């Protein structure tokens, strides 16, 4: 137990303002009884911050002698947040203690051990022989590593209802499918729901593409995590069904071996026909099957007739769907949380609606401005060489090589005709470079049958493509290189900053525009207490919740960590993992206090605060929680790492090293008012 019960005086009435909107109809009568969490994407930064959130909820006690974490009934996640979500869900389902979960995950997040195993598997031929359908790439190497180190071959069915699970009702690991471009909810019910037959909106997938619950239960949790976390540019897409297959998995209950092949997965997959075009039908069912079915119609079939005709047909053996990071469509995992809330409000499920939805987000609206690369305008000499010039030079070298080979007289060394050797080498190298240029052109044009490519021929006529190559052939190569580099940099910014931040803004805006969520939702950002957020935080006018400089230094260090799936030597030296976990702990404390103050001081249309409208017994519950939060807040202000250090020692984390502000490497930085 990490709190005492001091007498706390009433705090300033900073939020005592009457709401300008109508009275919120959905104010909860039990604000902390049913809690939903959303964990955003963001690599190990998100996983570590989420771990800090869970660990703090596990030390706040309620009046019925439980911890606040026991009131969490739903967790949704994307990308890096799914690491913590999936690992915690499995521990809960297996009846393992929070101590064991915290210890195990902290140890696996530390350092680069996990990353080293990934590359060992990538370069080990046996791993891919044992998994013949999986493509040999980095994301599948991560999946195999997660399976070995974190989940121990666990399947989604291992999260199905059992006597061990005491509080989680549902979890969801969001991915994005590249067939319709929509969020793909990899979700499971962890408690029995007597109204499951009515809960038709709950599905593994989305309304267009879904996998049957029985088939979904056979999937490895590690593969679901890989699909949720393979972010663009960093990884390749995960391919369904190939990358979800496995062989010879022992079943704990029977000791038998089982496998999951591509046909098993395709037979469980349902896809809603939309365009009903021949090309879509051929992609789904194959040319021969489409011809057979259409041959049965004497006249042009209607859309409904086509749907009916193909409804019982099996998907083609070579049908595939690309899947990637859930953060592409919703990096805050917010939509899945709201979707679950709607199902509960409409009473489609026996599960109770959420009283509090806490969005734990390591993303932000902050963005580094685009920096234009410096341009070297001196296009003379070598800098002026174009592709056409290069082709001419290579042809001349080739001719020169032929001349050397054809010379009847030449230098000899040890019986070797040197002119023949040199000439042959020149010819071969010249031809190789010419061949590379030819292949590069084919790739850009889009010879999709052989090379894949950018497929310019799909968007432009052959005349325009030829014309483009003629013009770019005369452009200096250094100019083309600079343009490609600028485009690549701008595309990365669009994907990783502009698009994600825009989607984030739209989802947040949509959520907060609705009064029905006003007192049911709370954001918990990694940057809330950082120097970067001084202006926005000070506008709330909560001087009694002013963070200490030490808290802000740690929060800033946590906020500025890049999105990676490892903690390298520099990160370890800077104690980044400790900063992220501690930031998750005291930022959660801060935001729960802010939420309670809002309940206690925002006056409704009736003239009373929402806190005053609660029953006396529930007011006592809130007061009991508030006293602990305030006690912790004072401790966090004095030492941001007090709880991190306490848990590390009490939970006996291997190789644990206490962290203190006196030795914290970021403590010497000049952060005052600066991002």
C-alpha positions as CSV (number, residue, x, y, z in Angstrom):
1,X,0.0,0.0,0.0
2,X,1.6,3.3,-1.1
3,X,-0.6,6.0,0.5
4,X,-1.5,7.3,3.9
5,X,-4.7,8.9,5.0
6,X,-3.8,12.5,5.9
7,X,-6.4,15.2,6.6
8,X,-6.7,17.4,3.5
9,X,-8.1,20.8,3.6
10,X,-10.6,22.0,0.9
11,X,-8.8,23.1,-2.2
12,X,-9.5,26.4,-4.0
13,X,-12.7,26.5,-6.0
14,X,-11.0,27.1,-9.3
15,X,-13.6,25.4,-11.5
16,X,-16.7,27.0,-10.0
17,X,-18.3,28.2,-13.1
18,X,-21.7,27.6,-14.5
19,X,-21.8,25.5,-17.7
20,X,-23.0,27.5,-20.7
21,X,-24.4,24.3,-22.3
22,X,-27.5,22.4,-21.3
23,X,-27.3,20.1,-18.4
24,X,-25.5,16.9,-19.5
25,X,-28.1,14.1,-19.5
26,X,-25.5,11.3,-19.2
27,X,-23.8,12.3,-16.0
28,X,-22.9,9.0,-14.2
29,X,-24.2,8.3,-10.8
30,X,-21.1,6.2,-10.1
31,X,-18.2,8.0,-11.8
32,X,-15.5,5.4,-11.0
33,X,-17.3,2.1,-11.0
34,X,-16.9,1.1,-14.7
35,X,-13.7,2.5,-16.3
36,X,-12.6,2.1,-19.9
37,X,-9.0,2.8,-21.0
38,X,-7.6,3.6,-24.4
39,X,-3.9,3.2,-25.1
40,X,-2.5,5.1,-28.1
41,X,0.2,4.1,-30.5
42,X,3.8,5.2,-30.2
43,X,6.1,2.2,-29.9
44,X,7.8,1.6,-26.6
45,X,7.0,5.1,-25.6
46,X,3.3,4.2,-25.6
47,X,3.9,0.8,-24.1
48,X,5.9,2.3,-21.2
49,X,3.5,5.2,-20.5
50,X,0.6,2.8,-20.6
51,X,2.4,0.6,-18.1
52,X,2.8,3.6,-15.8
53,X,-1.0,4.3,-16.1
54,X,-1.9,0.7,-15.1
55,X,0.6,0.7,-12.3
56,X,-0.9,3.8,-10.8
57,X,-4.5,2.6,-11.0
58,X,-3.3,-0.4,-9.1
59,X,-2.2,1.6,-6.0
60,X,-5.4,3.7,-5.7
61,X,-7.8,1.9,-3.3
62,X,-11.5,2.1,-3.1
63,X,-13.7,1.9,0.0
64,X,-14.5,-1.7,-0.7
65,X,-10.8,-2.6,-0.3
66,X,-10.2,-3.1,-4.0
67,X,-7.9,-1.1,-6.3
68,X,-9.2,1.3,-9.0
69,X,-7.7,-1.0,-11.6
70,X,-10.2,-3.7,-10.6
71,X,-12.9,-1.3,-12.0
72,X,-11.4,-1.2,-15.5
73,X,-13.7,-3.3,-17.7
74,X,-12.5,-2.4,-21.2
75,X,-9.2,-1.6,-22.8
76,X,-8.7,-0.6,-26.5
77,X,-5.3,0.1,-28.0
78,X,-3.3,0.7,-31.2
79,X,0.3,0.0,-32.2
80,X,2.7,0.3,-29.2
81,X,-0.2,0.6,-26.7
82,X,-1.3,-2.9,-27.8
83,X,1.9,-4.4,-26.3
84,X,0.8,-3.4,-22.8
85,X,-2.9,-4.1,-23.5
86,X,-2.3,-7.6,-24.8
87,X,0.3,-8.6,-22.2
88,X,-1.9,-7.4,-19.4
89,X,-5.0,-9.1,-20.7
90,X,-3.2,-12.4,-20.9
91,X,-2.0,-12.1,-17.3
92,X,-5.5,-11.3,-16.1
93,X,-6.9,-14.2,-18.1
94,X,-4.3,-16.5,-16.6
95,X,-5.0,-15.3,-13.0
96,X,-1.5,-14.0,-12.6
97,X,-0.7,-11.1,-10.2
98,X,-0.2,-7.5,-11.2
99,X,3.3,-7.8,-9.7
100,X,4.2,-10.5,-12.2
101,X,2.8,-8.5,-15.1
102,X,4.7,-5.4,-14.1
103,X,7.9,-7.2,-13.5
104,X,7.8,-9.2,-16.8
105,X,6.9,-6.3,-19.0
106,X,9.4,-3.9,-17.4
107,X,12.2,-6.4,-18.0
108,X,11.2,-7.0,-21.6
109,X,10.9,-3.3,-22.4
110,X,14.4,-2.6,-21.0
111,X,17.3,-2.3,-23.4
112,X,17.6,-3.9,-26.8
113,X,17.4,-7.6,-25.8
114,X,14.1,-8.0,-27.6
115,X,15.4,-6.3,-30.7
116,X,18.4,-8.5,-30.8
117,X,16.2,-11.6,-30.7
118,X,14.2,-10.2,-33.6
119,X,17.2,-10.0,-35.9
120,X,18.5,-13.4,-34.8
121,X,15.2,-14.9,-35.9
122,X,15.2,-12.9,-39.1
123,X,18.6,-14.4,-40.0
124,X,17.9,-17.9,-38.8
125,X,16.8,-20.2,-41.7
126,X,15.2,-22.7,-39.4
127,X,12.6,-20.1,-38.1
128,X,11.2,-19.8,-41.6
129,X,11.4,-23.5,-42.4
130,X,9.3,-24.1,-39.3
131,X,6.8,-21.4,-40.4
132,X,6.6,-22.1,-44.1
133,X,3.7,-19.7,-44.9
134,X,5.0,-16.6,-43.1
135,X,7.0,-14.2,-45.2
136,X,10.5,-13.6,-44.1
137,X,10.6,-10.0,-43.0
138,X,11.0,-7.8,-39.9
139,X,7.4,-7.6,-38.8
140,X,7.0,-11.4,-38.8
141,X,10.4,-11.7,-36.9
142,X,8.8,-9.4,-34.3
143,X,5.7,-11.6,-34.2
144,X,7.8,-14.7,-33.6
145,X,9.8,-12.9,-30.9
146,X,6.6,-11.7,-29.2
147,X,5.3,-15.2,-29.3
148,X,8.5,-16.7,-27.7
149,X,9.2,-14.0,-25.1
150,X,5.9,-12.4,-24.2
151,X,3.0,-14.7,-25.0
152,X,4.4,-18.2,-24.9
153,X,2.3,-19.4,-27.9
154,X,-1.0,-18.0,-26.4
155,X,-4.0,-17.8,-28.6
156,X,-6.9,-15.3,-28.6
157,X,-9.1,-18.1,-27.2
158,X,-6.8,-18.0,-24.1
159,X,-8.6,-14.7,-23.3
160,X,-12.0,-16.2,-23.4
161,X,-14.2,-16.2,-20.2
162,X,-12.8,-18.1,-17.3
163,X,-12.8,-18.1,-13.5
164,X,-9.4,-16.3,-13.3
165,X,-10.5,-13.0,-14.9
166,X,-12.0,-10.7,-12.2
167,X,-12.6,-7.4,-14.1
168,X,-11.9,-7.2,-17.8
169,X,-15.0,-7.6,-20.0
170,X,-13.5,-6.8,-23.4
171,X,-10.2,-5.9,-25.0
172,X,-9.5,-4.6,-28.5
173,X,-6.2,-4.4,-30.5
174,X,-6.9,-2.1,-33.4
175,X,-5.3,-2.7,-36.8
176,X,-6.0,-1.2,-40.3
177,X,-7.1,-3.4,-43.2
178,X,-5.8,-2.5,-46.7
179,X,-8.8,-3.9,-48.6
180,X,-11.3,-1.2,-47.8
181,X,-9.0,1.0,-45.8
182,X,-10.9,0.8,-42.5
183,X,-10.1,0.1,-38.9
184,X,-10.0,-3.6,-38.2
185,X,-11.0,-4.4,-34.6
186,X,-9.2,-7.5,-33.2
187,X,-11.4,-7.8,-30.2
188,X,-12.5,-10.5,-27.7
189,X,-15.0,-10.7,-24.9
190,X,-13.2,-11.9,-21.7
191,X,-16.4,-12.3,-19.6
192,X,-19.6,-14.1,-20.4
193,X,-22.2,-11.9,-22.0
194,X,-25.7,-13.4,-21.8
195,X,-26.9,-11.0,-24.6
196,X,-24.1,-11.9,-27.1
197,X,-26.7,-12.9,-29.7
198,X,-28.0,-9.3,-29.7
199,X,-24.6,-7.7,-29.8
200,X,-24.3,-7.8,-33.6
201,X,-22.0,-4.8,-33.7
202,X,-19.4,-6.7,-31.8
203,X,-17.3,-8.4,-34.4
204,X,-13.7,-9.4,-35.1
205,X,-13.0,-7.0,-38.0
206,X,-15.5,-4.4,-39.3
207,X,-18.8,-4.3,-41.2
208,X,-17.2,-5.1,-44.5
209,X,-14.6,-7.7,-43.5
210,X,-14.9,-10.0,-40.4
211,X,-13.6,-13.2,-39.1
212,X,-15.8,-15.7,-37.3
213,X,-15.3,-15.7,-33.5
214,X,-14.4,-19.4,-33.5
215,X,-11.7,-18.9,-36.2
216,X,-10.5,-15.7,-34.6
217,X,-10.0,-17.6,-31.3
218,X,-7.4,-19.7,-33.0
219,X,-5.1,-16.8,-33.9
220,X,-1.9,-16.1,-31.9
221,X,-2.0,-13.0,-29.8
222,X,1.6,-12.3,-31.0
223,X,0.3,-12.1,-34.6
224,X,-2.5,-9.8,-33.6
225,X,0.0,-7.5,-31.9
226,X,2.2,-7.5,-35.0
227,X,-0.8,-6.5,-37.1
228,X,-1.7,-3.7,-34.7
229,X,1.8,-2.3,-34.5
230,X,3.4,-2.6,-38.0
231,X,3.6,1.2,-38.7
232,X,4.2,2.5,-42.2
233,X,7.8,3.0,-43.5
234,X,9.1,1.0,-40.5
235,X,7.5,-2.3,-41.4
236,X,5.9,-4.3,-44.2
237,X,2.2,-5.0,-44.1
238,X,1.1,-8.2,-42.3
239,X,-0.7,-10.4,-44.8
240,X,-3.8,-12.3,-44.0
241,X,-4.0,-15.3,-44.0
242,X,-0.4,-16.2,-44.7
243,X,1.2,-14.4,-41.7
244,X,-1.3,-15.7,-39.2
245,X,-0.7,-19.4,-39.8
246,X,1.3,-21.8,-37.6
247,X,2.1,-25.5,-37.2
248,X,2.6,-27.9,-34.4
249,X,1.3,-25.7,-31.5
250,X,0.8,-27.8,-28.3
251,X,-2.6,-27.5,-26.6
252,X,-2.0,-27.2,-22.9
253,X,-5.2,-29.0,-21.9
254,X,-4.7,-32.1,-24.1
255,X,-1.0,-32.1,-25.0
256,X,-2.0,-32.5,-28.6
257,X,-0.5,-30.6,-31.5
258,X,-2.6,-28.2,-33.6
259,X,-2.0,-26.0,-36.6
260,X,-3.7,-23.2,-38.4
261,X,-3.4,-23.1,-42.2
262,X,-4.5,-20.6,-44.8
263,X,-7.6,-22.6,-45.8
264,X,-8.9,-22.6,-42.2
265,X,-8.6,-18.8,-42.0
266,X,-10.1,-18.1,-45.4
267,X,-13.1,-20.4,-44.6
268,X,-13.8,-18.3,-41.5
269,X,-13.6,-14.9,-43.3
270,X,-16.6,-13.0,-44.5
271,X,-16.4,-10.1,-47.0
272,X,-19.4,-8.0,-47.9
273,X,-19.6,-7.4,-51.7
274,X,-19.8,-3.7,-52.5
275,X,-19.1,-2.8,-56.2
276,X,-20.1,-6.3,-57.5
277,X,-17.6,-5.8,-60.3
278,X,-16.1,-8.7,-62.2
279,X,-12.6,-7.7,-61.1
280,X,-13.6,-7.8,-57.4
281,X,-15.3,-11.2,-57.9
282,X,-12.3,-12.6,-59.6
283,X,-10.0,-11.3,-56.8
284,X,-12.3,-13.0,-54.2
285,X,-13.2,-16.2,-55.9
286,X,-10.9,-16.8,-58.9
287,X,-11.5,-16.6,-62.6
288,X,-12.7,-20.1,-63.0
289,X,-15.3,-20.0,-60.2
290,X,-16.6,-16.6,-61.4
291,X,-17.1,-18.0,-65.0
292,X,-18.9,-21.1,-63.6
293,X,-21.3,-19.1,-61.5
294,X,-22.1,-16.5,-64.1
295,X,-22.7,-19.2,-66.7
296,X,-25.8,-20.2,-64.8
297,X,-27.5,-16.9,-65.5
298,X,-29.4,-16.6,-68.8
299,X,-29.6,-12.8,-68.5
300,X,-27.6,-10.1,-66.7
301,X,-28.0,-10.8,-62.9
302,X,-29.1,-8.2,-60.5
303,X,-26.9,-7.2,-57.5
304,X,-29.0,-9.2,-55.1
305,X,-28.9,-12.2,-57.4
306,X,-25.1,-12.0,-57.6
307,X,-24.8,-11.6,-53.8
308,X,-27.0,-14.6,-53.3
309,X,-25.1,-16.7,-55.9
310,X,-21.7,-16.0,-54.4
311,X,-22.8,-16.1,-50.7
312,X,-21.9,-19.8,-50.3
313,X,-18.8,-19.8,-52.5
314,X,-15.4,-20.3,-50.9
315,X,-12.7,-17.6,-51.2
316,X,-9.9,-18.3,-53.6
317,X,-6.8,-20.1,-52.1
318,X,-4.6,-17.2,-53.2
319,X,-6.8,-14.4,-51.7
320,X,-4.9,-12.1,-49.4
321,X,-5.5,-8.9,-47.4
322,X,-2.8,-6.5,-46.2
323,X,-3.0,-5.3,-42.7
324,X,-1.1,-2.5,-40.9
325,X,-0.8,-0.4,-37.8
326,X,-4.1,0.5,-36.1
327,X,-2.7,4.0,-35.6
328,X,-3.3,4.7,-39.3
329,X,-7.0,5.0,-38.8
330,X,-7.2,5.8,-35.1
331,X,-3.9,6.2,-33.2
332,X,-5.7,7.0,-29.9
333,X,-7.9,3.8,-30.1
334,X,-10.8,6.1,-29.4
335,X,-13.4,4.9,-31.9
336,X,-13.3,1.3,-30.5
337,X,-13.9,2.7,-27.0
338,X,-16.9,4.8,-28.2
339,X,-18.3,2.0,-30.2
340,X,-18.2,-0.2,-27.1
341,X,-19.9,2.5,-25.1
342,X,-22.7,2.8,-27.7
343,X,-23.4,-0.9,-27.6
344,X,-23.6,-0.7,-23.8
345,X,-25.9,2.3,-23.8
346,X,-28.2,0.6,-26.3
347,X,-28.3,-2.4,-24.1
348,X,-27.1,-4.7,-26.9
349,X,-24.8,-6.3,-24.3
350,X,-25.3,-7.2,-20.7
351,X,-22.2,-5.2,-19.8
352,X,-22.7,-1.8,-18.1
353,X,-21.9,1.5,-19.8
354,X,-18.7,3.1,-18.9
355,X,-18.7,5.8,-16.1
356,X,-15.2,7.1,-17.0
357,X,-13.3,6.8,-20.3
358,X,-9.6,7.6,-19.9
359,X,-7.7,8.2,-23.1
360,X,-4.0,7.7,-22.5
361,X,-2.2,9.3,-25.4
362,X,1.5,9.8,-26.2
363,X,0.7,11.5,-29.5
364,X,0.3,15.3,-29.6
365,X,-0.7,18.3,-31.7
366,X,2.9,19.6,-31.6
367,X,4.9,19.3,-34.8
368,X,8.4,20.2,-35.9
369,X,8.1,22.5,-39.0
370,X,9.3,21.1,-42.3
371,X,12.9,22.0,-43.0
372,X,13.8,22.5,-46.7
373,X,17.1,20.7,-47.5
374,X,19.9,23.0,-48.7
375,X,20.2,23.1,-52.5
376,X,23.5,23.0,-54.3
377,X,23.0,25.0,-57.4
378,X,26.5,24.4,-58.8
379,X,25.5,22.0,-61.6
380,X,28.9,21.9,-63.4
381,X,31.3,19.0,-64.2
382,X,30.2,15.8,-62.5
383,X,27.2,17.6,-61.0
384,X,25.8,18.2,-64.5
385,X,25.7,14.6,-65.6
386,X,22.2,13.4,-66.5
387,X,20.9,9.9,-67.1
388,X,21.2,10.4,-70.8
389,X,24.9,11.4,-70.3
390,X,25.4,8.4,-68.1
391,X,23.9,6.1,-70.7
392,X,26.3,7.5,-73.4
393,X,29.3,7.2,-71.0
394,X,28.4,3.6,-70.2
395,X,28.0,2.8,-73.9
396,X,31.5,4.3,-74.6
397,X,33.0,2.3,-71.8
398,X,31.4,-0.9,-73.3
399,X,32.9,-0.1,-76.7
400,X,36.3,0.6,-75.2
401,X,36.1,-2.8,-73.4
402,X,35.3,-4.5,-76.7
403,X,38.3,-2.8,-78.4
404,X,40.6,-4.0,-75.6
405,X,39.3,-7.5,-75.9
406,X,39.7,-7.5,-79.7
407,X,43.4,-6.3,-79.7
408,X,45.7,-9.0,-81.0
409,X,48.6,-7.8,-79.0
410,X,48.5,-7.0,-75.3
411,X,50.2,-7.1,-72.0
412,X,50.7,-10.5,-70.3
413,X,51.3,-11.3,-66.7
414,X,51.9,-14.9,-65.7
415,X,50.4,-16.1,-68.9
416,X,47.2,-14.1,-68.4
417,X,46.2,-11.7,-71.3
418,X,45.6,-8.5,-69.2
419,X,43.8,-6.6,-72.0
420,X,41.3,-9.4,-72.3
421,X,40.7,-9.4,-68.5
422,X,40.4,-5.6,-68.2
423,X,38.2,-5.3,-71.3
424,X,35.9,-8.1,-70.2
425,X,35.5,-6.5,-66.7
426,X,34.7,-3.1,-68.3
427,X,32.1,-4.6,-70.6
428,X,30.4,-6.6,-67.8
429,X,30.3,-3.6,-65.5
430,X,28.9,-1.3,-68.2
431,X,26.2,-3.8,-69.1
432,X,25.3,-4.3,-65.5
433,X,24.8,-0.6,-65.0
434,X,22.8,-0.3,-68.2
435,X,20.7,-3.2,-67.1
436,X,20.0,-1.6,-63.7
437,X,18.9,1.6,-65.5
438,X,16.5,-0.4,-67.7
439,X,15.1,-2.3,-64.7
440,X,14.7,0.9,-62.8
441,X,12.7,2.4,-65.7
442,X,10.5,-0.7,-65.9
443,X,9.9,-0.5,-62.1
444,X,8.9,3.2,-62.4
445,X,6.6,2.5,-65.3
446,X,5.0,-0.3,-63.4
447,X,5.8,-3.7,-64.9
448,X,3.4,-5.1,-62.3
449,X,3.5,-8.7,-63.5
450,X,7.2,-9.1,-62.9
451,X,8.5,-6.3,-60.7
452,X,5.7,-4.5,-59.0
453,X,6.6,-0.9,-59.3
454,X,5.1,2.6,-59.1
455,X,2.8,1.8,-62.1
456,X,2.9,5.1,-63.9
457,X,1.1,3.4,-66.8
458,X,-2.0,3.0,-64.6
459,X,-2.3,6.8,-64.2
460,X,-0.8,8.1,-67.5
461,X,-0.9,7.2,-71.1
462,X,2.1,5.5,-72.7
463,X,2.9,8.7,-74.6
464,X,3.0,10.8,-71.4
465,X,5.2,8.3,-69.7
466,X,7.6,8.2,-72.6
467,X,7.6,12.0,-72.7
468,X,8.4,12.2,-68.9
469,X,11.3,9.8,-69.3
470,X,12.7,11.9,-72.2
471,X,12.6,15.1,-70.2
472,X,13.9,13.6,-66.9
473,X,16.7,11.9,-68.9
474,X,18.2,15.3,-69.5
475,X,17.9,16.4,-65.9
476,X,21.1,16.3,-63.8
477,X,21.1,13.2,-61.6
478,X,21.9,15.3,-58.5
479,X,18.7,17.3,-59.1
480,X,16.6,14.1,-59.4
481,X,18.2,12.7,-56.2
482,X,17.4,15.9,-54.3
483,X,13.8,15.9,-55.6
484,X,13.4,12.2,-54.5
485,X,14.8,13.0,-51.1
486,X,12.5,15.9,-50.6
487,X,9.5,13.9,-51.6
488,X,10.4,11.0,-49.3
489,X,10.9,13.4,-46.4
490,X,7.5,15.1,-47.1
491,X,5.7,11.8,-47.4
492,X,7.1,10.7,-44.0
493,X,5.9,14.0,-42.5
494,X,2.5,13.6,-44.0
495,X,2.1,10.0,-42.7
496,X,3.7,10.4,-39.3
497,X,2.6,13.9,-38.4
498,X,0.1,15.7,-40.6
499,X,-2.4,12.8,-41.3
500,X,-2.1,11.3,-37.8
501,X,-2.5,14.7,-36.1
502,X,-5.5,15.6,-38.4
503,X,-7.2,12.3,-37.6
504,X,-6.5,12.8,-33.9
505,X,-8.0,16.3,-34.0
506,X,-11.1,15.2,-35.8
507,X,-11.7,12.3,-33.4
508,X,-11.1,14.4,-30.3
509,X,-13.3,17.2,-31.7
510,X,-16.1,14.9,-32.5
511,X,-16.0,13.3,-29.1
512,X,-15.8,16.6,-27.1
513,X,-18.5,18.3,-29.2
514,X,-21.0,15.9,-27.7
515,X,-22.3,16.9,-24.3
516,X,-23.1,13.3,-23.5
517,X,-19.4,12.5,-23.0
518,X,-18.5,15.7,-21.2
519,X,-18.3,14.1,-17.7
520,X,-17.5,10.6,-18.9
521,X,-14.3,11.2,-20.8
522,X,-10.8,12.4,-19.7
523,X,-7.6,12.7,-21.7
524,X,-4.3,11.7,-20.1
525,X,-1.5,13.0,-22.4
526,X,2.2,12.3,-21.9
527,X,2.9,16.0,-22.5
528,X,0.3,17.4,-20.0
529,X,2.9,18.3,-17.4
530,X,5.7,19.1,-19.8
531,X,7.2,22.5,-20.5
532,X,5.8,22.3,-24.0
533,X,2.3,22.4,-22.5
534,X,2.7,25.4,-20.1
535,X,0.4,27.7,-22.0
536,X,-2.5,25.3,-22.4
537,X,-2.2,24.0,-18.8
538,X,-2.0,27.4,-17.3
539,X,-5.2,28.4,-19.0
540,X,-7.1,26.0,-16.8
541,X,-6.2,28.2,-13.8
542,X,-5.5,25.3,-11.4
543,X,-2.6,26.7,-9.3
544,X,-3.0,24.0,-6.6
545,X,-2.1,21.4,-9.3
546,X,1.0,23.2,-10.5
547,X,3.7,20.6,-11.3
548,X,7.2,20.9,-9.8
549,X,10.2,21.6,-12.0
550,X,11.3,18.0,-11.5
551,X,8.0,16.7,-12.8
552,X,8.2,18.9,-15.8
553,X,11.8,17.8,-16.6
554,X,10.8,14.1,-16.5
555,X,7.6,14.8,-18.5
556,X,9.6,16.7,-21.2
557,X,12.1,13.9,-21.5
558,X,9.3,11.3,-21.8
559,X,7.5,13.5,-24.4
560,X,10.5,14.0,-26.6
561,X,11.4,10.3,-26.8
562,X,11.1,9.2,-30.5
563,X,8.7,6.3,-31.6
564,X,10.9,3.2,-31.5
565,X,10.6,-0.4,-30.5
566,X,13.7,-0.5,-28.3
567,X,15.7,1.4,-25.7
568,X,19.2,1.8,-27.1
569,X,22.3,2.5,-25.0
570,X,21.6,6.3,-25.1
571,X,18.0,5.8,-23.9
572,X,19.2,3.5,-21.1
573,X,21.8,6.0,-20.0
574,X,19.2,8.7,-20.0
575,X,16.8,6.5,-18.1
576,X,14.0,7.0,-20.6
577,X,12.0,3.9,-19.5
578,X,11.9,5.2,-16.0
579,X,10.9,8.6,-17.2
580,X,8.0,7.2,-19.2
581,X,6.6,4.9,-16.5
582,X,6.9,7.6,-13.9
583,X,5.3,10.2,-16.2
584,X,2.4,7.8,-16.8
585,X,2.0,7.4,-13.0
586,X,2.0,11.1,-11.9
587,X,0.2,12.4,-15.1
588,X,-2.6,9.9,-14.3
589,X,-2.7,11.2,-10.7
590,X,-2.9,14.8,-12.0
591,X,-5.7,14.1,-14.5
592,X,-7.8,12.1,-12.0
593,X,-7.6,15.0,-9.6
594,X,-8.5,17.4,-12.4
595,X,-11.5,15.2,-13.2
596,X,-12.7,15.2,-9.6
597,X,-12.4,18.9,-9.3
598,X,-14.5,19.3,-12.4
599,X,-17.2,17.1,-10.8
600,X,-17.0,19.1,-7.6
601,X,-16.9,22.6,-9.0
602,X,-18.8,22.7,-12.3
603,X,-22.3,23.9,-11.6
604,X,-25.1,22.3,-13.6
605,X,-28.3,24.0,-14.9
606,X,-30.0,22.9,-11.7
607,X,-27.7,25.2,-9.7
608,X,-25.8,22.4,-7.9
609,X,-22.5,20.7,-8.8
610,X,-22.5,17.2,-10.3
611,X,-20.8,16.0,-7.2
612,X,-23.6,17.3,-5.1
613,X,-26.1,15.3,-7.2
614,X,-24.4,12.0,-6.2
615,X,-25.5,10.0,-3.2
616,X,-23.9,10.6,0.1
617,X,-22.3,7.2,0.1
618,X,-20.8,7.8,-3.4
619,X,-19.5,11.2,-2.4
620,X,-17.6,9.4,0.4
621,X,-16.1,7.1,-2.2
622,X,-14.9,10.0,-4.3
623,X,-13.5,11.8,-1.2
624,X,-11.6,8.6,-0.2
625,X,-10.0,8.4,-3.7
626,X,-9.3,12.1,-3.8
627,X,-7.3,12.0,-0.5
628,X,-5.0,9.3,-1.9
629,X,-4.6,11.3,-5.1
630,X,-3.7,14.5,-3.2
631,X,-1.2,12.6,-1.0
632,X,0.4,11.1,-4.0
633,X,0.5,14.4,-5.8
634,X,2.5,16.0,-3.1
635,X,4.9,13.0,-3.1
636,X,5.2,13.1,-6.9
637,X,6.0,16.9,-6.7
638,X,8.9,16.2,-4.3
639,X,10.1,13.1,-6.2
640,X,8.6,12.1,-9.6
641,X,10.2,8.6,-9.3
642,X,9.0,7.7,-5.8
643,X,6.4,5.2,-7.0
644,X,8.6,3.9,-9.9
645,X,11.3,3.2,-7.4
646,X,9.0,1.6,-4.9
647,X,7.4,-0.8,-7.4
648,X,10.8,-1.7,-8.8
649,X,12.0,-2.8,-5.4
650,X,8.8,-4.4,-4.1
651,X,8.2,-6.3,-7.4
652,X,11.8,-7.4,-7.6
653,X,12.4,-6.3,-11.1
654,X,15.6,-7.9,-12.4
655,X,18.6,-5.5,-12.8
656,X,16.4,-2.7,-11.4
657,X,18.2,0.6,-10.8
658,X,16.5,3.3,-8.7
659,X,16.2,6.7,-10.5
660,X,16.7,10.0,-8.8
661,X,16.5,13.6,-10.0
662,X,20.1,14.2,-8.8
663,X,21.4,11.7,-11.4
664,X,18.7,12.0,-14.0
665,X,20.6,13.1,-17.2
666,X,17.9,15.4,-18.5
667,X,17.8,17.4,-15.3
668,X,20.5,19.8,-16.4
669,X,18.7,21.0,-19.5
670,X,17.4,24.5,-19.9
671,X,13.7,23.9,-20.4
672,X,12.2,27.1,-19.0
673,X,9.2,28.0,-21.2
674,X,10.7,26.1,-24.1
675,X,9.7,23.0,-25.9
